[in-house]
Amino acid sequence: MRENDMAEKEEIFSKVLRAGRRTYFFDVRATKADDYYITITESKKFTEEDGSFHFKKHKIYLYKEDFAAFTEILEDMTSYVLNHKGEEVISERHQKDFKKEYGSEKPESEQEISTNNFTDIDFDDI
């Protein structure tokens, strides 16, 4: 099969969500057996001091057998956030006049979180 035919066959359907410095790409792709799966790619733009920029990408592969569970958990998580915090965006980044209610001390929930336990992983193309 020609290279162009493979590229056309691999990308079946796509949508893009632009969200500030981040862009999310949702793509339906085909396996070699011509079955479909979804990739979700987060691309984040980083600007250097000299004005140049680069992008960091993270990709999730989602296969049909996981669609129902993934959708259920995503709905649970989004409902939880909206039910507990509403739709209004509350953050220092989005609101310049945002004041922390807890003064200089971090709330208990943030004290327990340590970034030392996290690893920055870049899953470009697995």
DSSP file with accessible surface (Angstrom, degrees, kcal/mol):
  #  RESIDUE AA STRUCTURE BP1 BP2  ACC     N-H-->O    O-->H-N    N-H-->O    O-->H-N    TCO  KAPPA ALPHA  PHI   PSI    X-CA   Y-CA   Z-CA
    1    1 A M              0   0  154      0, 0.0     5,-0.0     0, 0.0     0, 0.0   0.000 360.0 360.0 360.0 138.9    0.0    0.0    0.0
    2    2 A R     >  -     0   0  161      1,-0.1     4,-1.8     4,-0.0     5,-0.2  -0.254 360.0-114.4 -67.4 157.6    1.3    3.5   -0.8
    3    3 A E  H  > S+     0   0  171      1,-0.2     4,-2.1     2,-0.2     5,-0.2   0.903 116.1  52.0 -61.2 -41.5    2.3    5.8    2.0
    4    4 A N  H  > S+     0   0  105      1,-0.2     4,-2.3     2,-0.2    -1,-0.2   0.890 107.0  53.3 -63.3 -38.9   -0.5    8.3    1.2
    5    5 A D  H  > S+     0   0   56      1,-0.2     4,-2.2     2,-0.2    -1,-0.2   0.903 108.9  49.5 -62.9 -40.3   -3.1    5.5    1.3
    6    6 A M  H  X S+     0   0   88     -4,-1.8     4,-2.5     2,-0.2    -2,-0.2   0.922 110.4  49.8 -65.5 -42.7   -1.9    4.4    4.8
    7    7 A A  H  X S+     0   0   60     -4,-2.1     4,-1.7     1,-0.2    -2,-0.2   0.923 113.0  46.7 -63.7 -43.0   -2.0    8.0    6.1
    8    8 A E  H  < S+     0   0  140     -4,-2.3    -1,-0.2     1,-0.2    -2,-0.2   0.905 114.4  47.4 -64.9 -40.3   -5.6    8.4    4.8
    9    9 A K  H  < S+     0   0   75     -4,-2.2    -2,-0.2    -5,-0.2    -1,-0.2   0.875 108.6  54.8 -69.7 -36.2   -6.6    5.1    6.2
   10   10 A E  H  < S+     0   0   77     -4,-2.5     2,-0.8    -5,-0.2    20,-0.7   0.920 102.9  56.7 -68.4 -43.7   -5.1    5.7    9.6
   11   11 A E  E  <  +A   29   0A 106     -4,-1.7    18,-0.2    18,-0.2    -1,-0.2  -0.789  60.2 159.2 -93.5 109.7   -6.9    9.1   10.3
   12   12 A I  E     -     0   0A  63     16,-3.0     2,-0.3    -2,-0.8    -1,-0.2   0.866  65.8  -3.0 -96.3 -44.3  -10.6    8.4   10.0
   13   13 A F  E     -A   28   0A 120     15,-1.1    15,-3.4     2,-0.0    -1,-0.4  -0.987  66.0-173.9-155.1 138.2  -12.2   11.3   12.0
   14   14 A S  E     -A   27   0A  52     -2,-0.3     2,-0.3    13,-0.2    13,-0.2  -0.988   9.8-178.1-141.3 148.9  -10.7   14.2   14.0
   15   15 A K  E     -A   26   0A 132     11,-2.3    11,-2.9    -2,-0.3     2,-0.4  -0.979  14.3-149.9-140.4 151.5  -11.8   17.1   16.2
   16   16 A V  E     -A   25   0A  69     -2,-0.3     2,-0.5     9,-0.2     9,-0.2  -0.968   5.5-166.1-126.1 137.4   -9.6   19.8   17.8
   17   17 A L  E     -A   24   0A  92      7,-2.8     7,-3.3    -2,-0.4     2,-0.5  -0.976   9.2-159.3-121.9 114.1  -10.2   21.6   21.1
   18   18 A R  E     +A   23   0A 182     -2,-0.5     2,-0.3     5,-0.2     5,-0.2  -0.841  15.7 171.8 -94.1 128.6   -8.1   24.8   21.7
   19   19 A A  E >   -A   22   0A  48      3,-3.2     3,-2.0    -2,-0.5     2,-0.2  -0.742  56.6 -74.0-139.8  82.6   -7.8   25.8   25.3
   20   20 A G  T 3  S-     0   0   81     -2,-0.3    -1,-0.2     1,-0.3     0, 0.0  -0.436 116.0  -6.8  66.7-126.4   -5.3   28.6   25.9
   21   21 A R  T 3  S+     0   0  119     -2,-0.2    24,-2.2    -3,-0.1     2,-0.4   0.558 128.1  77.8 -77.9  -8.5   -1.8   27.2   25.6
   22   22 A R  E <   -AB  19  44A  74     -3,-2.0    -3,-3.2    22,-0.2     2,-0.4  -0.811  58.4-169.6-103.8 146.7   -3.1   23.7   25.3
   23   23 A T  E     -AB  18  43A  25     20,-2.6    20,-3.0    -2,-0.4     2,-0.5  -0.998   9.0-154.3-131.1 134.4   -4.7   22.1   22.3
   24   24 A Y  E     -AB  17  42A  66     -7,-3.3    -7,-2.8    -2,-0.4     2,-0.5  -0.942   5.3-161.8-110.6 129.5   -6.4   18.7   22.5
   25   25 A F  E     -AB  16  41A  63     16,-2.7    16,-2.6    -2,-0.5     2,-0.6  -0.950   1.8-166.7-111.8 125.2   -6.6   16.5   19.4
   26   26 A F  E     +AB  15  40A  80    -11,-2.9   -11,-2.3    -2,-0.5     2,-0.4  -0.961  17.2 177.0-111.1 117.6   -9.2   13.7   19.3
   27   27 A D  E     -AB  14  39A  15     12,-2.7    12,-2.7    -2,-0.6     2,-0.5  -0.981  27.3-148.2-128.9 134.6   -8.6   11.3   16.5
   28   28 A V  E     +AB  13  38A  31    -15,-3.4   -16,-3.0    -2,-0.4   -15,-1.1  -0.871  31.7 179.2 -93.3 128.1  -10.3    8.1   15.3
   29   29 A R  E     -AB  11  37A  25      8,-2.8     8,-2.0    -2,-0.5     2,-0.4  -0.837  23.0-122.0-126.7 166.9   -7.6    5.8   13.8
   30   30 A A  E     - B   0  36A  12    -20,-0.7     6,-0.2    -2,-0.3     2,-0.1  -0.883  16.2-137.6-113.6 140.9   -7.6    2.4   12.3
   31   31 A T    >   -     0   0   47      4,-3.0     3,-2.0    -2,-0.4     6,-0.0  -0.326  39.2 -96.7 -79.9 173.9   -5.5   -0.6   13.3
   32   32 A K  T 3  S+     0   0  209      1,-0.3    -1,-0.1     2,-0.1    -2,-0.0   0.821 129.6  56.3 -61.6 -28.1   -3.8   -2.9   10.8
   33   33 A A  T 3  S-     0   0   89      2,-0.1    -1,-0.3     1,-0.0     3,-0.1   0.368 121.9-111.4 -84.9   6.3   -6.9   -5.2   11.1
   34   34 A D  S <  S+     0   0   88     -3,-2.0     2,-0.3     1,-0.3    -2,-0.1   0.797  73.7 135.4  67.4  31.9   -9.1   -2.2   10.1
   35   35 A D        -     0   0   72      1,-0.0    -4,-3.0     0, 0.0     2,-0.3  -0.717  52.2-116.3 -99.3 161.1  -10.7   -1.8   13.6
   36   36 A Y  E     +B   30   0A 106     -2,-0.3    28,-0.6    -6,-0.2     2,-0.3  -0.731  34.3 165.5-103.9 150.7  -11.0    1.6   15.1
   37   37 A Y  E     -BC  29  63A  28     -8,-2.0    -8,-2.8    -2,-0.3     2,-0.4  -0.919  29.2-117.7-147.7 169.7   -9.6    3.2   18.3
   38   38 A I  E     -BC  28  62A  45     24,-3.0    24,-3.5    -2,-0.3     2,-0.4  -0.914  15.1-162.4-115.5 140.7   -9.3    6.7   19.6
   39   39 A T  E     -BC  27  61A   0    -12,-2.7   -12,-2.7    -2,-0.4     2,-0.5  -0.970   3.1-163.9-116.5 138.5   -6.2    8.8   20.4
   40   40 A I  E     -BC  26  60A  29     20,-2.3    20,-2.5    -2,-0.4     2,-0.5  -0.992  11.7-170.9-118.9 119.5   -6.4   11.9   22.6
   41   41 A T  E     -BC  25  59A   9    -16,-2.6   -16,-2.7    -2,-0.5     2,-0.5  -0.958  12.0-158.9-117.3 126.9   -3.4   14.1   22.3
   42   42 A E  E     -BC  24  58A  44     16,-3.0    16,-2.2    -2,-0.5     2,-0.5  -0.917  11.5-171.5 -99.9 125.6   -2.6   17.1   24.6
   43   43 A S  E     -BC  23  57A   8    -20,-3.0   -20,-2.6    -2,-0.5     2,-0.5  -0.983   1.7-169.3-118.8 123.9   -0.2   19.6   23.0
   44   44 A K  E     -BC  22  56A  34     12,-2.6    12,-2.3    -2,-0.5     2,-0.4  -0.960  15.2-136.5-120.0 130.6    1.1   22.4   25.2
   45   45 A K  E     - C   0  55A  80    -24,-2.2     2,-0.5    -2,-0.5    10,-0.2  -0.693  16.7-168.4 -88.9 130.4    3.0   25.4   23.9
   46   46 A F  E     - C   0  54A  59      8,-3.1     8,-2.4    -2,-0.4     2,-0.5  -0.982   8.1-152.5-118.1 127.3    6.1   26.5   25.8
   47   47 A T  E     - C   0  53A  99     -2,-0.5     6,-0.3     6,-0.2     2,-0.1  -0.863  10.1-143.3-103.6 131.3    7.7   29.9   25.0
   48   48 A E    >   -     0   0   87      4,-3.6     3,-1.8    -2,-0.5    -1,-0.0  -0.401  28.8-105.0 -85.1 166.1   11.4   30.4   25.6
   49   49 A E  T 3  S+     0   0  206      1,-0.3    -1,-0.1     2,-0.1     4,-0.0   0.820 120.6  57.8 -61.0 -30.9   12.9   33.7   26.8
   50   50 A D  T 3  S-     0   0  128      1,-0.1    -1,-0.3     2,-0.1     3,-0.1   0.435 122.6-104.4 -81.9   3.2   14.3   34.4   23.3
   51   51 A G  S <  S+     0   0   50     -3,-1.8    -2,-0.1     1,-0.3    -1,-0.1   0.269  83.5 123.2  94.1 -13.9   10.8   34.2   21.8
   52   52 A S        -     0   0   55     -5,-0.1    -4,-3.6     1,-0.0    -1,-0.3  -0.320  44.0-159.7 -73.1 165.5   11.2   30.7   20.3
   53   53 A F  E     -C   47   0A 109     -6,-0.3     2,-0.3    -3,-0.1    -6,-0.2  -0.956  14.6-168.5-144.7 162.2    8.7   28.0   21.3
   54   54 A H  E     -C   46   0A  76     -8,-2.4    -8,-3.1    -2,-0.3     2,-0.4  -0.941  18.9-126.6-144.0 166.3    8.3   24.3   21.5
   55   55 A F  E     -C   45   0A 104     -2,-0.3     2,-0.4   -10,-0.2   -10,-0.2  -0.934   8.1-154.4-118.8 140.5    5.4   21.9   22.1
   56   56 A K  E     -C   44   0A  64    -12,-2.3   -12,-2.6    -2,-0.4     2,-0.4  -0.954  18.8-161.4-108.6 134.3    5.1   19.0   24.6
   57   57 A K  E     -C   43   0A 101     -2,-0.4     2,-0.4   -14,-0.2   -14,-0.2  -0.933  13.9-173.8-122.0 142.3    2.7   16.3   23.6
   58   58 A H  E     -C   42   0A  49    -16,-2.2   -16,-3.0    -2,-0.4     2,-0.4  -0.997  13.7-161.8-129.9 134.9    1.1   13.6   25.7
   59   59 A K  E     -C   41   0A  32     64,-0.9     2,-0.4    -2,-0.4   -18,-0.2  -0.949  10.0-164.1-126.9 140.0   -1.0   10.9   24.0
   60   60 A I  E     -C   40   0A  88    -20,-2.5   -20,-2.3    -2,-0.4     2,-0.5  -0.972  10.6-151.5-117.7 134.3   -3.7    8.5   25.3
   61   61 A Y  E     -C   39   0A  58     -2,-0.4     2,-0.5   -22,-0.2   -22,-0.2  -0.927  13.4-170.2-104.9 126.5   -4.8    5.4   23.3
   62   62 A L  E     -C   38   0A  16    -24,-3.5   -24,-3.0    -2,-0.5     2,-0.2  -0.968   4.1-160.1-124.6 118.5   -8.3    4.3   23.9
   63   63 A Y  E >   -C   37   0A  91     -2,-0.5     3,-2.5   -26,-0.2     4,-0.5  -0.636  30.9-108.0 -99.9 155.8   -9.6    1.1   22.5
   64   64 A K  G >  S+     0   0  103    -28,-0.6     3,-1.4     1,-0.3     4,-0.5   0.818 114.5  62.1 -52.0 -38.8  -13.2    0.0   22.0
   65   65 A E  G 3  S+     0   0  152      1,-0.3    -1,-0.3     2,-0.1     4,-0.3   0.704 108.8  43.9 -65.3 -14.9  -13.2   -2.5   24.9
   66   66 A D  G <> S+     0   0   79     -3,-2.5     4,-2.6     1,-0.1    -1,-0.3   0.454  85.5  95.6-106.0  -2.6  -12.5    0.4   27.3
   67   67 A F  H <> S+     0   0   64     -3,-1.4     4,-2.9    -4,-0.5     5,-0.3   0.919  84.5  47.1 -56.5 -51.1  -15.0    3.0   25.9
   68   68 A A  H  > S+     0   0   77     -4,-0.5     4,-2.5     1,-0.2    -1,-0.2   0.946 116.8  42.2 -61.2 -48.3  -17.9    2.2   28.3
   69   69 A A  H  > S+     0   0   55     -4,-0.3     4,-2.5     2,-0.2     5,-0.2   0.913 115.8  49.8 -66.2 -41.3  -15.7    2.2   31.5
   70   70 A F  H  X S+     0   0   70     -4,-2.6     4,-2.8     2,-0.2     5,-0.2   0.943 112.6  47.0 -61.7 -47.2  -13.8    5.3   30.3
   71   71 A T  H  X S+     0   0   64     -4,-2.9     4,-2.7    -5,-0.3     5,-0.2   0.918 112.1  50.7 -61.7 -43.5  -16.9    7.2   29.5
   72   72 A E  H  X S+     0   0  119     -4,-2.5     4,-2.4    -5,-0.3    -2,-0.2   0.942 113.5  43.8 -62.1 -46.1  -18.5    6.3   32.9
   73   73 A I  H  X S+     0   0  102     -4,-2.5     4,-2.8     2,-0.2     5,-0.2   0.919 112.9  51.7 -68.0 -41.1  -15.5    7.4   34.9
   74   74 A L  H  X S+     0   0   93     -4,-2.8     4,-2.7    -5,-0.2     5,-0.3   0.933 111.5  47.6 -61.0 -42.9  -15.1   10.6   32.9
   75   75 A E  H  X S+     0   0  116     -4,-2.7     4,-2.5    -5,-0.2     5,-0.2   0.918 112.2  50.1 -63.5 -42.3  -18.8   11.4   33.5
   76   76 A D  H  X S+     0   0   93     -4,-2.4     4,-2.3    -5,-0.2    -2,-0.2   0.926 113.4  45.8 -59.9 -45.4  -18.4   10.6   37.2
   77   77 A M  H  X S+     0   0  120     -4,-2.8     4,-2.3     2,-0.2    -2,-0.2   0.922 114.1  46.0 -67.9 -45.1  -15.3   12.9   37.5
   78   78 A T  H  X S+     0   0   69     -4,-2.7     4,-2.6    -5,-0.2     5,-0.2   0.920 113.7  50.0 -66.3 -39.7  -16.8   15.8   35.6
   79   79 A S  H  X S+     0   0   59     -4,-2.5     4,-2.9    -5,-0.3     5,-0.2   0.916 109.4  52.1 -62.3 -42.7  -20.0   15.6   37.5
   80   80 A Y  H  X S+     0   0  141     -4,-2.3     4,-2.0    -5,-0.2     5,-0.2   0.945 111.8  45.4 -58.5 -49.0  -18.1   15.5   40.8
   81   81 A V  H  X S+     0   0   81     -4,-2.3     4,-2.8     1,-0.2     5,-0.5   0.947 116.4  44.7 -61.9 -48.5  -16.1   18.6   39.9
   82   82 A L  H  X S+     0   0   77     -4,-2.6     4,-1.8     1,-0.2    -1,-0.2   0.895 114.2  49.4 -66.2 -37.8  -19.2   20.6   38.7
   83   83 A N  H  < S+     0   0  132     -4,-2.9    -1,-0.2    -5,-0.2    -2,-0.2   0.838 120.5  35.8 -69.3 -33.0  -21.3   19.5   41.7
   84   84 A H  H  < S+     0   0  115     -4,-2.0    -2,-0.2    -5,-0.2    -1,-0.2   0.758 136.9  16.3 -92.3 -27.3  -18.7   20.5   44.2
   85   85 A K  H  < S-     0   0  156     -4,-2.8     3,-0.2    -5,-0.2    -3,-0.2   0.450  94.7-136.1-126.4  -6.3  -17.1   23.6   42.5
   86   86 A G     <  -     0   0   36     -4,-1.8    -1,-0.1    -5,-0.5    -2,-0.1  -0.096  39.4 -69.4  74.3-177.2  -19.6   24.7   39.9
   87   87 A E  S    S+     0   0  165      2,-0.1    -1,-0.2    -5,-0.1     2,-0.1   0.616  96.6 108.6 -90.0 -13.8  -18.7   25.8   36.3
   88   88 A E  S    S-     0   0  132     -3,-0.2     2,-0.5    -6,-0.1     0, 0.0  -0.438  72.9-124.2 -67.6 133.5  -17.0   29.0   37.3
   89   89 A V        -     0   0   78     -2,-0.1     2,-0.5     5,-0.1    -1,-0.1  -0.691  29.3-174.6 -80.6 123.2  -13.3   28.9   36.8
   90   90 A I        +     0   0   92     -2,-0.5     2,-0.3     8,-0.0     3,-0.1  -0.923  30.1 114.0-122.9 103.2  -11.5   29.8   40.1
   91   91 A S     >  -     0   0   33     -2,-0.5     4,-2.0     1,-0.1     7,-0.2  -0.983  69.8-114.3-162.5 159.1   -7.7   30.0   39.8
   92   92 A E  T  4 S+     0   0  114     -2,-0.3     6,-0.2     1,-0.2    -1,-0.1   0.860 115.6  54.2 -62.6 -37.1   -4.9   32.5   40.1
   93   93 A R  T  4 S+     0   0  171      1,-0.2    -1,-0.2    -3,-0.1     3,-0.1   0.873 115.1  37.4 -68.1 -36.7   -4.1   32.0   36.4
   94   94 A H  T  4 S+     0   0  128      1,-0.2     2,-0.5    -3,-0.1    -2,-0.2   0.724 120.2  44.1 -91.0 -22.6   -7.7   32.8   35.2
   95   95 A Q    ><  -     0   0   56     -4,-2.0     3,-1.7     1,-0.1    -1,-0.2  -0.933  61.3-164.4-128.4 111.9   -8.5   35.6   37.7
   96   96 A K  T 3  S+     0   0  212     -2,-0.5    -1,-0.1     1,-0.3    -4,-0.1   0.794  92.8  50.7 -65.4 -27.6   -5.9   38.2   38.4
   97   97 A D  T 3  S+     0   0  124      2,-0.1    -1,-0.3     0, 0.0     2,-0.1   0.284  79.6 136.2 -94.7  13.9   -7.7   39.4   41.6
   98   98 A F    <   -     0   0   65     -3,-1.7     2,-0.4    -7,-0.2    -8,-0.0  -0.374  36.4-163.9 -64.5 130.4   -8.0   35.9   43.0
   99   99 A K        -     0   0  166     -2,-0.1     2,-0.3     3,-0.0    -2,-0.1  -0.971  20.4-122.4-118.6 131.7   -7.2   35.8   46.8
  100  100 A K    >   -     0   0   94     -2,-0.4     3,-0.9     1,-0.1     4,-0.0  -0.556  14.3-148.0 -71.2 132.7   -6.5   32.6   48.6
  101  101 A E  T 3  S+     0   0  199     -2,-0.3    -1,-0.1     1,-0.2    -2,-0.0   0.712  91.2  60.2 -74.2 -20.5   -8.9   32.1   51.5
  102  102 A Y  T >  S-     0   0   81      1,-0.3     3,-1.0     2,-0.0    -1,-0.2   0.266  95.2-139.7 -98.8  16.2   -6.4   30.3   53.6
  103  103 A G  T <   -     0   0   51     -3,-0.9    -1,-0.3     1,-0.2    -3,-0.1  -0.362  64.0 -25.9  67.2-140.6   -3.7   33.0   53.9
  104  104 A S  T 3  S+     0   0  132      2,-0.1     2,-0.4    -2,-0.1    -1,-0.2   0.636 118.2  87.5 -86.5 -13.5   -0.1   32.0   53.6
  105  105 A E  S <  S-     0   0  136     -3,-1.0    -3,-0.0     1,-0.0     0, 0.0  -0.696  80.3-121.7 -90.2 138.6   -0.7   28.5   54.9
  106  106 A K        -     0   0  124     -2,-0.4    -2,-0.1     1,-0.1     5,-0.1  -0.467  31.7-104.8 -74.3 147.0   -1.6   25.7   52.5
  107  107 A P    >>  -     0   0   36      0, 0.0     4,-1.7     0, 0.0     3,-0.8  -0.299  34.8-105.4 -67.0 159.6   -4.9   23.9   53.0
  108  108 A E  H 3> S+     0   0  144      1,-0.3     4,-1.3     2,-0.2     3,-0.1   0.874 119.2  57.3 -55.4 -39.5   -4.6   20.3   54.4
  109  109 A S  H 34 S+     0   0   79      1,-0.2     4,-0.5     2,-0.2    -1,-0.3   0.856 109.4  44.8 -63.0 -35.1   -5.4   18.8   51.0
  110  110 A E  H <4 S+     0   0   83     -3,-0.8     3,-0.4     1,-0.2    -1,-0.2   0.782 104.8  62.6 -79.6 -25.9   -2.4   20.5   49.4
  111  111 A Q  H  < S+     0   0  108     -4,-1.7    -2,-0.2     1,-0.2    -1,-0.2   0.851 101.5  52.5 -66.3 -31.9    0.0   19.8   52.2
  112  112 A E  S  < S+     0   0  145     -4,-1.3     2,-0.5     2,-0.0    -1,-0.2   0.722  91.5  88.3 -77.2 -21.2   -0.4   16.1   51.6
  113  113 A I        -     0   0  111     -4,-0.5     2,-0.5    -3,-0.4     3,-0.0  -0.671  56.1-175.2 -85.1 126.3    0.5   16.3   47.9
  114  114 A S    >   -     0   0   43     -2,-0.5     3,-1.4     1,-0.1     4,-0.1  -0.977  22.7-154.2-122.6 126.2    4.1   16.1   47.0
  115  115 A T  G >  S+     0   0  110     -2,-0.5     3,-1.4     1,-0.3    -1,-0.1   0.634  88.3  80.4 -73.0  -9.3    5.4   16.6   43.5
  116  116 A N  G 3  S+     0   0  142      1,-0.3    -1,-0.3     3,-0.0    -3,-0.0   0.753  87.5  57.2 -65.8 -21.6    8.4   14.4   44.4
  117  117 A N  G <  S+     0   0  136     -3,-1.4     2,-0.3     2,-0.0    -1,-0.3   0.514  94.9  83.7 -86.0  -5.7    6.2   11.4   43.8
  118  118 A F    <   -     0   0  142     -3,-1.4     2,-0.4    -4,-0.1    -3,-0.0  -0.751  62.7-153.9-102.0 149.6    5.3   12.4   40.2
  119  119 A T        -     0   0  113     -2,-0.3     2,-0.9     2,-0.0    -3,-0.0  -0.969  18.6-129.1-121.1 133.0    7.3   11.7   37.1
  120  120 A D        -     0   0  116     -2,-0.4     2,-0.4     2,-0.0    -2,-0.0  -0.728  36.6-178.1 -81.2 107.8    7.2   13.9   34.0
  121  121 A I        -     0   0   80     -2,-0.9     2,-0.6     2,-0.0    -2,-0.0  -0.914  18.9-155.5-113.6 135.6    6.6   11.3   31.3
  122  122 A D        -     0   0   75     -2,-0.4     2,-1.0   -64,-0.1   -64,-0.2  -0.924   8.2-174.6-112.9 107.8    6.3   12.2   27.6
  123  123 A F        +     0   0   93     -2,-0.6   -64,-0.9   -66,-0.2     3,-0.2  -0.670  19.9 156.8-100.2  75.2    4.3    9.6   25.7
  124  124 A D  S    S-     0   0   78     -2,-1.0     2,-0.6     1,-0.3    -1,-0.2   0.960  71.2 -14.7 -65.9 -85.4    4.7   10.9   22.1
  125  125 A D              0   0  122    -67,-0.0    -1,-0.3   -66,-0.0   -67,-0.0  -0.948 360.0 360.0-123.7 111.9    4.2    7.9   19.9
  126  126 A I              0   0  146     -2,-0.6    -3,-0.0    -3,-0.2     0, 0.0  -0.585 360.0 360.0 -81.8 360.0    4.2    4.6   21.6
